[in-house]
Amino acid sequence: MKGTSLLWGPMLARFKKVNFEDLPGGCTLGFRTLEPHYEAFRALGVKVREGASSASMNAANLKLAEMLLTEMNVTATENMVMSQRP
């Protein structure tokens, strides 16, 4: 379930590093990649490493930034906002 990706932003804000071994698979709504999330996090200074079915992220250099996503993605936008801890 791709809804688990909503945990990424808050977890990065709190723990600064996350590692996901088994990423969620397909989506019943159609083909949707996780690339917009990675793109958004990279724009915020997060180091993202992708594997075939895994991802690790390091937010040690997390910073505020403005960016335009290359596709509409509400969840990626939510992740960007939730990763910004005051």
Buried (B, 14 or more C-beta within 10 A) or exposed (E): EBEEBBEBBBBBBEEBEBEBEEBEEEEEEEEBEBBBBBBBBBBBBBBBEEEEEEBBBBBEEBEEEEEEBEEEBEBBBBBBEBBBEE
